[in-house]
Amino acid sequence: MNEEPAVSKEVEISAPVTKVWEALTSSGYTTKYMYALNVDSDWKEGSPVTWTGAAGTTEVYRKGKVLKVEPGRLLKISDFNPATGAEDIEENYTHVTYELKAEGDKTLLTVVADHLNGDESRRKDSEGFWNRVLPALKQLLENE
């Protein structure tokens, strides 16, 4: 059985876990490091998550749901981009898991994007996205 290719990224951030968690779950932060996207959810398992904003002149809308949440430690969500033209079915939702681990006054953040449906293009897009977003998150939190 072939394992589905996933994207796994890790970053050490000189900020406490509580601050990193807030940055992942609050539009007050996501708009500053994630392509100016607002995130909206109550962060309860089964609840919807939406990202809205604009990339240049293009309106952005992404949606998903909270799959698992352990505040300050673990967040797993699904993510779907209707602009791809793909059918809005579970198989086309990427799963993103954020794991936070305190290391003294720093946080080790691991992000894994999987459930990519064997689509190499989705894997490359996800990898490029996280290669830009995680350094921006680190810089934002370390320079506050």
C-alpha positions in Angstrom: 0.0 0.0 0.0 1.4 3.4 -1.0 1.3 6.1 1.6 -0.2 9.3 0.4 2.4 12.1 0.1 1.8 14.7 2.8 3.4 18.0 3.5 5.1 18.3 6.9 6.7 21.5 8.2 8.2 22.5 11.5 9.2 25.8 12.9 10.5 27.0 16.2 9.0 30.3 17.3 10.3 32.4 20.1 6.9 32.9 21.7 4.8 31.0 24.2 2.3 28.4 23.1 -0.6 30.6 24.1 0.5 33.3 21.7 1.1 30.9 18.8 -2.4 29.3 19.4 -3.9 32.8 19.4 -2.1 33.6 16.1 -3.5 30.4 14.5 -7.1 31.0 15.6 -7.6 34.8 15.5 -8.2 37.1 12.5 -6.3 39.7 14.4 -3.2 37.7 13.5 -4.1 35.7 10.4 -4.7 38.8 8.4 -1.0 39.8 9.1 0.7 36.6 8.0 -1.7 34.5 6.0 -2.3 36.5 2.8 -4.6 39.0 4.7 -7.2 36.2 5.2 -9.7 36.5 8.0 -10.4 33.3 9.8 -13.7 32.7 11.5 -14.8 29.7 13.7 -15.7 29.0 17.3 -13.0 26.3 17.3 -15.3 23.5 18.6 -15.1 20.1 17.0 -17.5 19.8 14.1 -17.8 23.6 13.8 -17.3 25.4 10.4 -14.1 27.3 9.6 -14.0 29.9 6.9 -11.2 32.1 5.5 -12.1 35.2 3.6 -10.2 38.1 2.1 -8.7 39.3 -1.1 -5.5 38.4 -2.9 -4.9 41.5 -5.1 -8.1 41.9 -7.0 -9.3 38.3 -6.4 -11.8 37.6 -3.7 -10.7 34.5 -1.6 -13.1 32.2 0.1 -12.1 28.8 1.7 -14.0 26.6 4.0 -13.7 23.6 6.2 -14.5 22.3 9.6 -12.8 21.7 12.9 -12.0 18.0 13.1 -10.2 17.9 16.4 -9.2 20.5 19.0 -7.1 20.4 22.1 -6.6 24.1 22.9 -3.0 25.1 23.1 -1.8 21.7 21.9 -3.5 20.4 18.8 -5.8 21.7 16.0 -7.0 19.6 13.1 -9.1 21.2 10.4 -10.3 20.4 6.9 -9.8 22.9 4.1 -11.5 23.3 0.7 -11.0 26.0 -2.0 -14.1 26.2 -4.2 -12.1 28.3 -6.7 -10.3 25.2 -7.8 -13.5 24.0 -9.5 -13.2 20.7 -7.7 -16.4 19.0 -6.5 -17.3 20.0 -2.9 -17.0 16.5 -1.5 -15.0 15.2 1.5 -12.3 13.6 -0.8 -11.4 17.1 -2.0 -10.8 18.6 1.4 -7.2 18.8 2.6 -6.7 18.0 6.3 -4.3 20.3 8.2 -3.0 19.4 11.6 -1.2 22.0 13.8 0.7 20.5 16.8 2.2 22.9 19.3 4.8 21.9 21.9 6.3 24.2 24.5 10.1 24.2 24.7 10.9 26.6 27.5 9.8 30.1 26.4 9.6 28.9 22.7 7.1 26.9 20.8 7.7 24.1 18.3 4.9 24.2 15.7 4.5 21.3 13.4 2.0 21.5 10.5 1.0 18.5 8.5 -1.2 18.8 5.4 -2.6 15.5 4.2 -5.7 13.9 2.7 -4.5 15.3 -0.6 -6.2 12.6 -2.6 -2.9 11.6 -4.3 -2.9 14.9 -6.1 0.8 16.0 -6.7 -0.4 19.5 -7.7 -2.3 19.9 -4.4 0.8 18.7 -2.5 3.1 21.2 -4.3 0.6 24.1 -3.7 0.3 23.2 0.0 4.1 23.0 0.4 4.6 26.4 -1.3 1.8 27.9 0.9 3.4 26.7 4.2 6.9 27.6 3.0 5.7 31.2 2.8 3.2 31.3 5.7 5.3 29.8 8.5 8.3 32.1 8.2 5.8 35.1 8.1 4.1 33.8 11.3 7.5 33.3 13.0 8.6 36.8 12.1 5.3 38.4 13.2 5.3 36.8 16.6 9.0 37.2 17.3 8.9 40.9 16.4 5.8 41.9 18.5 
